[in-house]
């Protein structure tokens, strides 16, 4: 007997076996029980989530010898033929290869003929959005007044491409992505039945890489079984798919929190030396900081993070060592790294610089000290906040040039108190000083920085440091200016240039 791939072997055969689409199952069962079935359905949703499988199950429910029924017998000739894709009354059409008006005209001619053996003639058109406008228009009359014995089931991944006149004649059911937890559960069932030895971490990695498509997850599992010898390990799947393990993301974030710049740099190079795709790593790290944000605000609710409980616990621990401002700042820097990489046509150097910026301890100054582990940002934030009251100092003796000359010292001093405030302020430019008020300008797309620094405690902190270092009693005023909207780009270019000069390096195009 020929081998059957898992995606087909474990395809659901009845409504109860459909994974992750409870709302769809409930709707269709209710319609069958009440005998209130529409003459045309549109199943929309991502690939590999069960649209065509559900269409076949609905066809079986309609044409089973006991039908219409919510529980097709799976034994009668109609049920067996539909499962095998050879039933004369269930016509499956690929919309991508049968998209023209001639094919639809043939369909219209055949619609009027009675079913060969079942109660209904059922047309399942996959990727229906691929039909031409003329083909859609040819369908309209048939859809509006079909014979009583005809049912249409359309499936599409792009419902917005289906013309409104067709949509208005269909009952639309939206399928959702399969969650990681639901995918793992189904994979556990498959490996149990197939008697396959596999680590649970592997199932988690498969579920994450499938991006909500159960069919993709089952195909990856199939591939791994063919690739591996004996028990399937986490190393097998990372070798086959080039994935980034969740533990690696946790490890590099720990080093960022501890301000271990050397450790961060070493770990990144280990990832690259292992042959990992740096773009995949960066995308995974950005998602990780998104999960840290969600963990911070939701107490690591697994439903919002879509990860197993054990990883949610680790995320919660890390999120407690960071403020939301620090998470936002890291997220912004990583996304900006992606943009810089596009302009340089190279990702490794911007990624190295970005990670070192995150792990750099400005309070110490010298980054390259392998034995150093500074306190986590949460501990830094416990330093006593400055009070708004300041000693009386004249402000007429200081100039804007004096402030600009001491700007880096101001930022460095702030980083010892609250790193997120220093990070945000570092993106600003002092552009004016009048009547004891220092105006600091940010690019127009940096409104988050401005809003954060305008909070009373942050603003008081900045005014205190600036006043102390300038020996004047100054207030600050923040503005957004379109004139320096390119500031961040110029800073990135300058930062990259200084790094290249320091290491006597040059940029080469990655293969």
N, C-alpha and C positions, 0 to 999 in steps of 0.2 A: 504493500500500500504506500502511495506517495505521502510525503511529509506535509502536514498542514500547519501553516504558520500560526502563531498565537493569536494574532489580530483577527483571524478567521475562526480558529478553533474555539476561542473564548468569546465570540460575538454573542451578545444577549439573544436568547430565543423567545423570551416572554417579557412582559412589562416589569415583573419583579426583579429581573436580572439587569435592568438598565441602571447604570451607575451615575449618580450625581445629577439626575434630572427629575427629581421627585415632583416638581410642579408640573412638568409635562405629563408624566405618568398619571397624576391625579386628574388632570383635565381630560385626557383621552379616555380613561376608565369611566369617568362620570358621563362623558358623552355616549359611550357604548351602552352603559347601563340604562340611560334615559332615552336611548335611541334618538339622540339629537346631534347626529354627525353632520358636519359641514360637507358640501360637495367638493371643496378645494381647501387644502391646508398649505401653508408656507412654513417650513421648518428652517429657521435661520440660526446661525451660530458658528463658532470657530471650527476648524477642521478636527476630525477625530474625536468628537464628543458624543456621537451616537445618532446623528440625524437620519442617515440611510437605514441603520439598524432599526430605529424606531418606526420608520416608514414600513419596513418589511413586517415588523411585529403587528402594526395596525392592519396591514393587508391580511395577515393570518387571522387576526381577530375577526375580520369581516367575512372571510371566505372559509373559515373552519367549518367542518360539517355541523358543529354545534353553534355556529355563529349566527349573528354577531355576538361575541362573548369577550369578556375581559381576560378569560383564561383559555386560549387556544389549546387544543388537545396535544399538539405536536406529533400526532400519530397518523392522522388521516392523510390521504394522498395530497390534498390541497396544502396542508401545513408543511409536509415534507418537501413538496415541489417548490414552494415559496422559499423555504430555507436554503434550498439548493440552487435557486435562481433560474428555474426552468418551468415555472407555471405559466400557462398560456394566457391566463386572465390577469396576470400581474406583469405589466410591461415596464421595464426599467430603461430609461433613455438618458444618455449622457448629453447634457446640454451643451458641453464644449464642442463635441464633434457632430452634433445634430442640431445646429443652431439656426439654420436657414429656413426660409418660408416654405420651401418644397417639402422638407421633412414634417413641418407642422401641418401642411395640407394633407399629407398622407395620414397623419394622426387624426385629423378631423373627419376624414372619410371612414376610418376604421372605428371611430367612437360609436357610430350608430349600430354596430353589430352587437348582438347579445353575447354575454360571457360564454365561454366554451363549456365550463362545468361548474364554476362557482356562482355565488349570488351577485358578485360585483365584478366589473372590469376596472382595474386600478392602474393608473398611470403614475409612475414615480419618475420625476425628471430631476436629475442631480445637476448641481451648478446651473440652475435655471437662469441666473443673471447673465449667462453667456449668450442667450438667445438674442437675435437681432430685433430691432424695433418692429420690423415688418413681421417677424415670426410671432412676437408678442401680440401684435394687433390681430393676427390671424387666429389667435387663441381666444380673443375676447368673447365672441359670441358663444363659443362652446362652453367657456367658463361660466358665463352668465346663466345659460339655460341648458345644462348638460342633461342627458338622459338619466333617469332615476337610478340606473344600475352602474353609473360611472362615478368614480372618485379620482380626484387629482391630488397628488402629494408632491409639492415642490421642495427642493432642498437647496440652500445657498449659504455661502460664507460671506456674501456681500449683498445684503438685502436692499441697500440704498441704490443699487444698480437695476433693481426690478422696477419697471415703470408703474406709476401710481394707479393706472387703470387696472392693472393686474392685481396689485396689492389690495385694492378695494374689494376685489371679488374673492379674496382668500381669508381664512382664519389663520392669523399669524401666531406661531409659538416660538419663542426665543430660547434656544439652548444656551447654557452657560458653560464656562470652562470648568473642568473637573479639578477640584482642589487637590493639593498635595496629599492631604490625609486620606481622601477618598481613593486616590490613585494608589497609594501605598497599601490600603486595605485590599483592593482588587488584586494587586500584584502578589500580596501575601497568600491570597486564596489560590492564585494560579500556581505558585511555586509549591504550595502545600499539596495540591492535587497532582502536580507533575513530579513530586518527590525530588525537588531541586534544593541543594544546600547553598544558601546565600545569606550574607550578612544583612541585617536590617538597614545599616548605613548605606548599603548599595541600593536598596529599594528607595530610600529617601533621595539619593542622588539621581536615580532614574526619574522619579516623580518630578523633581525640580527641573531637570533638563527637558522634560516633555512639554513644559509650558502649557499645562492644562489639557493636553490631548492624550486621552487614554490609549488611543490607537498607536500613537508615537511611543508611549511608554511600553506597551506590549511588544512593539517591534524592536525597541532597544534591548529589552530583556531577551528576546529571541537571539539577537546579535551577540549578546554577551555569552549566552550558553554555547553558541557555536565557537566563540573565540577562546573561552577559558578551558582550563584543564582542572577537573574536580570542582572544589568549592569556589564560588565566585566571590572575590574580595573587592574592597573599595578601590584598590589599586588597578584592578581590571577595568572598571568603568572609567576611571580617570585617564587610563592609557588609551582606551578606545575612543572616548568622546572629548578628551582634553578639558575636563571639567575642573573647577576650582572647589576643593573641599571646604565645607562650612568651617571646619576647625582652623583652616589657614586664614580665613577672614577674621575669625575670633582672635587668632594669635597676632596678626598684624595690627588689629585694633588695640589689643592690649599693649603692644609696644608704643603705639601712638599715645595712648593714655598715660603711659609711664614716662613719656618723653625720651624714649630710647631710640635716638636717631640711627645709631649704628646698627642696632638690632633690626630696625625697620628696613634699612638699606640691604642688609645681609639676607633677610628673609625674602625680599623682593627679587634679589638676584638668584636665590635658590629656586624660586618659582619660575623665573625665566630660563634658568639652566635646565630645569626639568622639562622644557619644551612647551610650557603653557603659553597660550595666546594672551598677550598682555592686554588686548582689547577686551577679551572675555573677563580677565581678572579685574580690570577697572570697572566694567559694567557690574560685576558681582559685588565689588566693594561699594559702589554707589547704592546698590540695592540693600547692602548690609546696613549702611547708615540710614537708609529709609526705614529699615526694620528697627533700628535703634530709636529713631524718633517715635515710631508707633509704640514700641515697648515702653518708652518714657511716659507717654501720655495715656496709655491704656493698661498699664500694669501687665504688659506682655500678654494680652489676650490672644490665644492661638488662632481664633477665628479671623482676627484682623491681620495677623502676621502670616498665617498659612504655613506654619512650620510645626514639627512635632514638639511636644511639651518640653522635652529635655533641652532643645535648642532655645526655646522661648525663655527658659530659666536663665540660661547663659546670657542671652540678650538683655534680660532685665538687669542682671548684675553689671554688665558693661554700661548700660544706659544710666545707672545710678552714679557712675563715676564721671559723667559728663552733664553739662547743662544743655538745655535746648539750643541756646545760642551757639554753643560749641559744635553741636551736631549740625545745625544749619550752616555754620561757617565751613565745616569740613565738607559737607555736601556741595556747597557752592564752589569750593576750591577744586573738588574732583570733577565736577561737571565742566568747569572752566578748563581743566586739564585736557578734557576731550576736545574742546574747541581749539585750544592752542595746538594740539597734535594734528588737527586737520590742516592748519596753515603751514606747519613744519613738515608735513608728510612723514612724521616719525612720532611714535608714542612713547618709546622707552625713556628718552631724556625728560620730556615734560612730566611723565609719571614719577620718575625718580625725584625730580625737583619738588613736585607736589607733595609727595609723601614725606620728604625731609622737612618741608615747610610745616606740615602737620605735626611732625615729631620733634621739631627743633625747640629746645628750651632756651628762650631768649634771656632768661635770668642768669644762666650759666655762661652763655656766650660761645664757648668752645664745644662744638657738637661732637667731635670725634673722640669720645672718651668711652671705651667699651664698658668700663666698670660702673658707669653712672646710671642710676635709675632715680629720677626725680619723683616727687609726689604727684599723684593724679590731679587732674584739673579740679575735681570736686574739693580736694584738700586745699588747693590754692585759693579757691573761692571762699574758704572759711576765714582767710585773713581779714582782719578788721576793716570794714568799709569806712572810707573817709566821710567825715561829716561835712555838711554843707557850709558850716561856719568857717571862715578863713580869716587869718590875721590881716590887719589893715596894711596894705602895701600900695605904693603909688603905681599907677599904670602908664604914666606919661613918659617914663624913662626907657621903655622897651619898644622896639620896632618890629615890624613884620619880618624883616630879615633876621633879627635875633631869634624869633620863634622858629623860622624855617631852619636855621642853623642847629637848633636844639630839638628838631622834630623827632629824629630817631631816638634820642635819649628819652623824650617824652613817651614814645611808644614802648620802649624797653622797660621803663619804670612802671608803666601801666600793666605790662605783661606779668609782672611779679605779683600783682594784686588780682587781676582778672583777665585771663588770656583772651577771652572772646571780645572784650572791649578793645583791647590792644589790636587784635586782628582786624576788627571793623574800622577803627580809627586810622590804621595804617593805609587804608584805601582812600583816605581823604587828603585834600590839599589845603593848607592855610593860605587864603587868598586876600584877606583884608583885615585891618586892625583899626578900629575907630571908636573912641570914647570908652576904652576899656573892654570892648567886645571883639573877640576874635572870630572871624567868619571862616568856616571850614566847608569846602565844597566837595561834593561827591558826584560821580557820573550819574546821569538820570536813571540808569537801570540799576542803581544801588540803593533803592528806597528802603530796603530791609535794614541796611547798615544805619541809615539816618534815623529810622524809627527806633531802632534798638538803642542807639546812643542818646536819644532824646529822653529816655526814661530818667526820672529824677535822680535815682541813685547812681546811674552811669554818668550822667552829665556832671553831677557834683564831684565824682571821682576824677573825671577828666580836668575839670576846672581847678581842682586842688593841685594835681600834678603839674599842670601848665603854670599855675601861679607860683608854685614853689621853685620850679626850674628857671623861670624867667624873672623871679624876684619882683613880681608885679601882681596886683589883684585883678585878674582877668575873668571875664565871662565868655562862654562860647555860643556860637549860633551856627546851626548846620543848614546847608542848602543843597539842592540838586541842580546841577548845571549841565546843559547839553554841550557846552564848550569843551568839557573834559570827558565826554562819553567814551573816548578811546583810551582813557587813562589806564584801565586795567590791561588792555592789549599791550600798550607801551611798556607797562611795568613787567608783564610776563616776558616780553622780548628782551628787556634789559636784564631781568633776572636770569634768563636762559643764557644770554651773552656772557654775564659775569661768571656763571658756572662753567661755561665752555672755556673761558680764559683761565680760570683757576686750575682746571684739569688738563689744559693744553689739548683740548678735544675739538672735534669738528662733527657736524651733523652729517650722517649718511642715511640714505633711503633704506628702509627696512625691506627685505625680500618678502 
